[in-house]
Amino acid sequence: MTGPDSALRDGDRATLGFADGINARLREVLCTLARRGAAIRQDDPQRARQILDALAPWPFYKGGQFLFDLLEWEDFMIDGEPPPILSRATFGKLLDLPVGWVDATLAAVETHAPGPLRPIVANPQVRWLTATAQSTLHGVVRGLTGLVAPPGTPGTEPDADDDTLPPLQSGFYLYEDVVLGLFDLIGSRLPHLGEPENPAPEEPGREDETEEGPTAPDQPTSRTENAPSIAVFPLEETFRVARVEDLEHDWTLRGDATLVGDDGLQLTPAAHDKAGTALLNVPFPSTAGVAVDFDFYCAGGNGDGFAVYLIDGASDTDVGGYGAGLGYSRGPDGKGNGVTKGWLGLGFDKFGNFSGILAGPCTEDVPKPNHIVLRGSGDRDTGFAHITGVAAPGGLDAVWTDRAHVQVLIIDAVVTVHVTRDDTTTTVFDGVDLKLAAGQAPVPETFKLGLSASTGGEVSRHCLRNLVVAMPTAMPLTVDGAAEAAAGSRISFTVTVRNDGPNDVPDAVVTGTTDAVLSDVDIAVSLTGGGASATSAGSAEDGTFRQPLDLPVGGTATITVTGTVDRAATGEVTCSAKIESKKCSNTSPDASDSHDTRLTESIPKDDLKVCRHAAVSIPPGAEGHIAVSVENPDDNPIDLANADLVFDAPTGFEWTGTMMFTYYHVDGQSQGSGGTTMSPSLEQGGRRLRSTGLQQLRADEGYVLTYTLGIRAKADAQPGRYTDGTAVVAGSRPLRLTATVQDPAQPRTFTNNDTALPVVQPALLEIKQGETGFLAVTVGFEQDTDHTLDSLTQQFTAPSGFRWSGFVSYSYYTGGRNTQGSQGDVQHKITRNGTILKITGIPSLKASKGLYLTYVLGLTAAEDAAPGLHGNGKAKIGSARVLTLHAMVVDEDEPSRCNR
């Protein structure tokens, strides 16, 4: 209360104001969390459900639901106008303090907790929760900075995807959405808890001692000093040497395994009753997952097969069973136990017994020759249960010229296996979850990798080479470009990549090739998201290009490759690209792509590039504008002073004689056209507009010329879309002009219906997804006013699915055909992720009756903009009524908007 009856003191009001601020901040936090959670639930419902199911048994989750209902937070969040979205950076600072408490508490418990409390810290559910948060959401809050910074401070602006966050939903989902949003933000900030170490059994009569004497039973042993690190990746071994000492890493060869030079690692010769194994004595962490790639050779007989296996990284092992065991599981008839502390064996079973009872427990004791088989965990004479098996595509016989290759992926105990032969890849196991396998041991903290093979009554020679062990991550890549382009033109290809996880890739590299007909090739990272960035400048020379990237989980990057096509070239020009990493193995089946652009006839050097940026859509008898741009991409001096500019209207239309023009620069700067005026002539009953007398085209200085042409639909024009208009500038190739006659019974009015200050959109922008065009807005002064134009607020909101590109040009005209030169440049500012454009400075000009101003504004359609009409933009000019802005996304098969 602030009236005369208020009993509040100044201190009371200050305290209440502080409380109001806290409540407003709390509402911003809760509503932001709920909207981010709703986005997760809608975009990835399976992930959302698994997170909530995992959290549901926990007391904090249940208690939170109780408090949420008790405190009536739903009404607190829903009632009133939606608050602004808080950025991830702001949340980062808000979370720093509680996360710091968690870090310090867990560190203290790990270091100083008495023995009875350590089992709680080591509880698998506690560790699973934090590990899940890390592995699923690693990198989500990467690089958090800033808290409640002043406006414009980096790190406090809403994120790029905030505009697409769904609105709040009251009821059952609201609490779950808050939890999902919080989980999303704090997941990767939680401290990592490793698996509890299994203490070695004490030797009788021995005490644990240090140099200072006996160690107390409760004294913790440090596990972090020698903890496995992802720095061990990648582990690469060609095996193309003759001695173990010459290998790149520490290996132990046992049994009949040996090195044979160019044939790599020979696990068995083609002889009876042989078994060999090669064990990599370098433990690597299991938390990051693992990808194992290698080439194989299997020929010379029918037995028995080879295997790639993983054991607990804290163990060592001898060769596993002969014959049926493939050197991993148990062998038949006392011919050897399985490996020690085995966790998984992938067998390439030529003879067929790795599927049967001779190799370990199974549900169907039937030999299955030429099968690829998974067997689970086991230890010497126990375990090694059969999990699943499939027929090997193309069998298992392979020599080096067959280019037989295997990729094994293990992520969170889920196994995927790809087999390649002659460049044809088959997924033989697609996400086998070992957590569901009966009797399967938990994932150990570290793995060691083993390679093995065996023979029995049948023989075969088994060799492997070109092994790579790396962290897995899926990085799909696509290459796109124009369907066709003219020889001699400058064309662009876009290479788009993303990281679907589960690991960050700081050393991603996109490499590619272009045809020799493409010269002057430039490469640039044109768009990034999700924390992705270029780690250095890209390079392009001699038909190849390269761009290093830092690509965190969820990160995306778009690389633009641009070059000039040889004028004599024919056929197609191709751009190919792939994405790789030294540290990570790219597990995406779409790691490479290419695009072909069909070449049309060559363009003469003096042929201007003419593009249509807006097509009129009006009812019969109404007037509008068509916008056309002209540029000289070949930088040849072309004097338009005496050249003809000829424009033929589409069927059902005639030109009004109004012709405005201005320049804009390629960097977004606009420039007035000066005092030059134009006096076009009308021919063929108004169907043709012809003009001469313009100064020299300034395209060689980076400027693009824009014409805005007045056009009228004839009173008797039939409704429909007409595409037979043309534009020819200084003898250029003809450009197709389109215009639409609306149905008089259902006209679309692009006006604000304000008689004092009418604002009109005289032309409908029609572009494809990802393209940029021009949207025109005309302001007409129908009454004399004392206000100058630069004193009016002028703000434009882009239609949904569109963003302002930054190109702004303008012209004045005073009715009829007279064009008034525009003096000086326009200043503008773009905010809200490109959706708001505000004119911040324009040359002073007294508004008078009959004066018209036309803005031509660059507008870009999003890559995923929905096809069709988008009619929810806005133009606000002073106190005039708001004008609704429209833009159309046309189909991909629409002809090009440019003549070259």
C-alpha positions, 0 to 999 in steps of 0.5 A, spaced: 500 500 500 502 506 498 496 511 499 495 515 504 492 510 509 498 505 508 501 504 515 508 501 511 514 504 513 520 505 508 524 499 511 517 495 510 516 497 503 524 496 501 523 489 504 517 487 500 520 490 494 526 485 495 521 479 496 518 481 490 524 481 486 526 474 489 519 471 487 520 474 480 527 471 480 524 464 483 518 464 478 523 465 472 527 459 474 521 455 475 518 457 468 525 456 465 526 449 467 519 447 466 519 450 459 526 446 457 523 440 460 517 440 456 522 441 450 525 434 452 519 431 453 516 433 446 523 432 442 525 425 446 519 422 450 523 416 451 529 419 454 524 423 458 521 417 461 527 413 462 530 419 466 523 420 470 522 412 471 530 412 474 528 418 479 521 416 481 523 411 487 528 417 490 525 420 496 527 427 494 523 426 488 517 424 492 518 430 497 519 435 491 512 433 488 509 433 495 512 440 496 510 442 489 503 441 491 503 444 498 506 450 496 501 451 490 507 452 485 503 451 479 498 457 480 505 461 482 508 459 475 502 459 470 498 465 473 500 472 469 504 473 463 510 468 462 516 471 465 523 471 460 527 465 459 533 465 463 540 463 459 544 457 461 549 461 463 545 465 468 543 458 470 550 456 471 552 461 476 546 460 480 548 452 480 555 454 482 554 454 489 550 448 490 554 444 486 560 446 489 557 444 496 556 437 493 563 437 490 566 438 497 561 434 501 562 428 496 570 429 496 570 429 504 566 423 504 571 419 499 577 422 503 574 422 510 568 418 511 569 412 516 569 405 514 561 404 515 559 410 511 564 408 505 559 402 502 553 408 502 558 412 497 559 406 493 552 404 493 551 402 485 544 406 485 548 413 487 553 412 482 549 410 477 545 416 478 551 421 477 554 416 471 547 417 467 547 424 468 554 425 466 554 420 460 547 422 457 548 430 458 555 431 458 557 438 455 550 441 456 552 446 460 559 447 457 562 454 458 557 457 463 559 464 465 555 470 467 550 471 472 544 477 472 549 481 468 547 488 465 543 488 458 548 486 453 553 482 457 555 476 453 552 470 456 546 473 459 542 473 452 537 467 451 539 461 448 538 461 440 533 455 441 529 459 446 524 462 441 522 455 440 521 452 447 514 450 448 509 454 453 508 451 460 502 446 461 498 446 467 497 439 471 500 433 471 506 434 467 508 441 470 512 438 476 515 433 471 517 438 466 521 442 472 525 436 474 527 434 467 529 441 466 533 441 472 536 434 470 538 437 463 542 443 466 546 440 472 547 433 469 554 434 467 556 438 473 555 433 478 562 430 480 564 423 477 564 417 482 567 411 479 566 404 481 568 401 488 574 398 488 574 390 490 580 390 495 585 384 494 584 378 499 589 379 505 595 374 505 595 371 512 600 374 517 601 380 513 599 387 515 598 393 511 604 398 512 607 404 510 614 407 511 611 410 517 608 404 520 601 400 519 595 403 516 589 404 519 583 399 517 579 406 515 585 409 512 582 410 504 587 408 499 587 413 493 584 411 486 584 417 483 592 418 482 592 412 477 585 412 475 584 410 467 584 416 463 581 417 456 588 420 454 590 413 452 585 414 446 586 412 440 590 406 441 592 404 434 596 398 431 597 396 424 601 389 427 605 390 420 612 388 424 616 382 425 617 383 433 613 384 439 618 389 441 616 393 435 609 394 436 606 401 438 603 399 445 604 394 450 602 387 448 603 380 450 602 374 445 600 367 448 599 360 445 600 360 437 599 367 436 605 371 432 607 377 428 608 375 420 610 382 417 605 385 412 600 380 414 599 383 421 597 379 427 597 371 425 593 368 431 593 361 428 596 358 422 592 353 418 594 347 423 590 342 428 589 344 435 591 351 435 589 357 439 593 364 440 591 370 443 594 377 443 592 381 450 593 389 450 596 390 457 593 398 457 587 398 461 582 403 458 576 406 461 569 403 460 565 409 462 567 413 455 565 407 451 569 403 446 569 402 439 574 397 436 576 397 428 580 392 425 581 388 418 581 380 418 583 375 414 580 368 415 582 362 409 585 356 408 580 351 411 574 350 415 576 351 423 574 354 427 574 362 428 577 368 431 574 372 437 575 379 439 574 380 447 574 384 453 576 382 460 576 386 466 582 391 466 585 389 473 586 382 470 591 378 466 589 372 462 592 366 458 589 364 452 582 361 452 579 354 450 581 351 443 577 349 438 570 351 440 572 356 445 575 361 439 580 362 445 575 366 449 570 361 452 571 354 455 574 349 450 571 342 449 574 335 452 579 339 457 582 343 451 583 349 456 579 354 460 576 360 458 579 367 459 580 370 466 575 375 468 572 375 461 566 380 460 564 379 453 567 375 447 565 376 440 566 370 436 567 369 428 565 362 428 567 358 422 566 351 424 559 353 428 561 350 435 562 357 439 554 357 438 553 350 442 554 347 449 562 345 448 563 353 448 559 354 454 552 354 457 546 355 451 539 354 450 540 350 443 546 346 442 546 346 435 552 347 431 551 354 427 557 354 422 559 361 419 555 365 424 557 371 428 556 370 436 556 374 442 558 370 449 557 374 456 562 374 462 565 368 465 572 366 469 576 360 466 571 354 468 565 358 469 560 362 465 561 364 458 553 364 456 551 364 449 547 371 448 545 371 441 548 370 434 546 371 427 549 368 420 555 372 417 553 376 411 557 373 405 560 368 410 567 368 414 572 366 408 576 373 407 583 375 404 586 382 404 583 383 397 576 382 400 577 388 404 573 385 410 573 389 416 569 389 423 567 395 428 565 393 435 561 399 439 560 398 446 556 404 449 553 403 456 553 395 456 550 396 449 553 392 443 553 394 436 557 390 431 558 392 423 561 388 418 564 390 412 566 387 405 568 390 399 565 397 401 558 394 403 557 394 411 552 390 414 549 391 421 549 384 424 548 386 432 544 393 433 544 395 440 544 388 444 543 390 451 548 386 456 545 389 462 539 384 460 543 378 459 542 373 465 548 372 469 552 378 466 557 381 470 557 389 471 561 393 467 568 393 470 572 400 471 577 398 466 577 394 460 583 390 457 582 388 449 584 381 447 584 378 440 584 370 439 583 364 434 583 357 435 583 351 430 581 343 432 580 338 427 579 343 422 584 348 420 584 355 418 589 361 418 587 367 422 590 374 421 588 381 424 591 388 422 590 395 422 587 395 429 584 402 432 581 402 439 578 409 440 572 413 444 565 412 440 561 418 438 556 419 432 558 424 427 553 424 421 555 429 415 551 431 409 553 435 403 548 440 400 548 445 394 544 447 388 541 442 383 544 446 377 548 452 376 551 455 370 558 454 367 562 460 369 558 462 375 560 462 383 557 456 386 557 454 394 556 447 397 554 446 405 557 441 409 553 440 415 555 436 421 553 434 428 555 430 434 550 425 437 554 423 442 556 420 447 563 423 447 565 430 446 570 431 440 575 437 440 579 434 434 574 433 429 576 434 422 572 435 416 576 434 409 573 434 402 574 434 395 572 438 389 572 437 382 578 440 378 573 445 374 572 449 381 577 454 382 578 460 387 575 455 392 574 459 399 572 455 406 568 458 412 564 456 418 558 459 416 554 457 422 555 453 429 550 451 435 551 447 441 558 450 443 561 448 437 567 452 434 572 452 429 579 451 432 583 454 426 581 457 420 580 452 414 584 451 408 582 449 401 587 448 395 589 443 389 582 440 390 581 439 397 579 442 403 580 441 411 576 444 417 578 443 424 572 443 429 571 443 436 564 439 436 561 437 443 555 433 444 549 436 441 554 441 437 553 442 430 556 446 425 555 448 417 561 449 413 560 453 406 565 451 400 565 456 395 568 456 388 568 459 381 566 453 375 570 453 369 566 457 363 568 451 359 566 445 364 560 441 362 556 435 366 557 436 373 561 439 379 561 434 385 563 436 392 565 430 397 566 430 404 567 426 411 568 427 418 573 424 422 577 424 429 583 421 432 581 421 439 574 418 437 571 413 432 565 416 428 560 411 429 555 414 424 553 410 418 553 417 415 560 420 416 561 422 409 557 424 403 557 428 396 553 432 392 553 433 384 551 440 381 548 439 374 552 444 369 548 448 364 551 453 359 556 458 360 555 465 362 558 470 358 563 475 362 558 481 361 552 477 363 549 481 369 546 477 375 538 478 376 534 476 381 527 476 383 526 478 391 518 479 392 512 477 387 506 481 388 499 478 390 493 483 389 486 482 387 484 485 380 485 493 380 490 493 386 497 496 386 503 493 389 511 492 387 515 487 384 523 487 387 529 485 383 536 486 384 542 486 379 549 485 381 555 484 377 559 477 380 564 478 374 566 485 376 567 487 369 565 495 368 558 495 365 555 502 364 548 502 365 547 509 363 545 508 356 543 500 357 536 498 356 532 495 362 526 492 360 521 489 364 515 485 361 509 484 366 506 477 367 499 476 364 493 480 367 498 485 370 501 492 367 506 497 370 504 503 374 510 507 371 513 507 378 520 505 379 525 506 385 532 504 386 537 504 391 544 500 393 546 495 398 552 493 400 554 485 401 556 487 408 549 489 410 550 497 409 545 500 405 547 507 401 542 512 398 541 513 391 543 520 391 539 525 387 539 521 380 532 520 378 529 516 373 523 517 368 521 510 365 517 509 359 511 504 358 510 500 352 505 495 349 499 498 353 503 498 360 505 491 359 512 493 358 516 498 362 523 500 359 528 505 362 535 508 361 539 513 364 542 510 370 549 511 372 555 506 372 553 500 376 557 499 382 557 492 383 565 492 382 565 495 389 561 490 393 554 494 392 548 490 389 543 495 385 535 494 387 529 496 383 522 496 386 517 496 380 510 499 381 505 494 378 497 493 377 493 487 376 488 489 371 481 490 373 479 484 369 485 479 371 483 472 372 485 469 379 491 465 379 499 465 379 502 467 373 509 466 371 511 469 364 513 476 366 521 477 364 526 482 366 532 483 362 538 488 364 543 490 359 542 484 355 542 479 361 539 473 361 532 473 362 529 473 369 522 470 370 517 474 373 511 472 377 505 475 380 499 473 383 492 475 382 487 474 388 480 472 388 476 478 389 471 474 393 477 472 398 482 478 397 488 478 402 490 485 404 497 487 406 495 494 409 494 497 416 488 500 414 490 507 417 488 513 413 493 518 417 499 514 416 498 508 411 503 502 411 503 497 406 506 491 404 506 491 396 509 485 395 509 478 397 516 475 398 517 467 396 523 464 397 525 456 399 528 454 405 535 457 407 534 462 402 534 470 403 530 475 399 527 482 400 521 484 403 518 491 401 514 495 406 511 502 404 510 508 408 505 513 405 503 520 408 496 522 406 496 528 411 501 534 412 505 533 418 510 537 423 513 530 424 520 528 421 520 521 419 527 520 423 523 521 429 518 515 428 519 509 432 520 504 426 520 496 428 519 490 424 518 483 427 520 477 422 514 472 420 515 465 424 520 461 420 524 467 418 530 472 420 532 478 418 539 478 414 541 485 415 540 488 408 536 494 409 535 499 403 530 504 401 527 509 396 522 515 396 517 517 391 512 522 390 506 519 387 506 517 379 513 516 376 517 521 379 523 517 384 526 522 389 533 520 390 535 517 397 540 521 401 544 518 406 545 511 409 540 508 414 542 505 421 539 499 424 539 494 429 537 487 429 536 483 436 532 477 439 536 472 434 534 476 428 527 476 429 527 484 431 529 489 426 529 496 428 531 503 424 535 507 429 537 512 424 535 515 417 536 522 414 531 527 416 526 528 411 519 532 413 513 528 411 508 531 407 502 529 403 503 524 397 510 522 399 512 515 400 517 511 403 519 504 401 524 499 405 527 493 402 529 488 407 533 482 407 529 476 410 532 469 410 527 463 411 530 457 416 532 451 413 526 447 417 521 453 415 514 450 414 512 450 406 506 455 405 504 462 407 507 465 414 503 471 416 504 473 423 510 478 422 509 486 424 511 493 422 510 498 427 511 505 424 510 511 429 503 511 432 500 508 426 496 501 426 500 495 426 501 492 419 501 484 419 507 482 414 507 476 410 512 471 407 511 465 403 516 458 403 515 455 396 517 448 394 524 446 393 522 444 386 520 451 384 525 454 379 531 459 381 529 466 383 535 468 379 537 468 372 544 465 373 
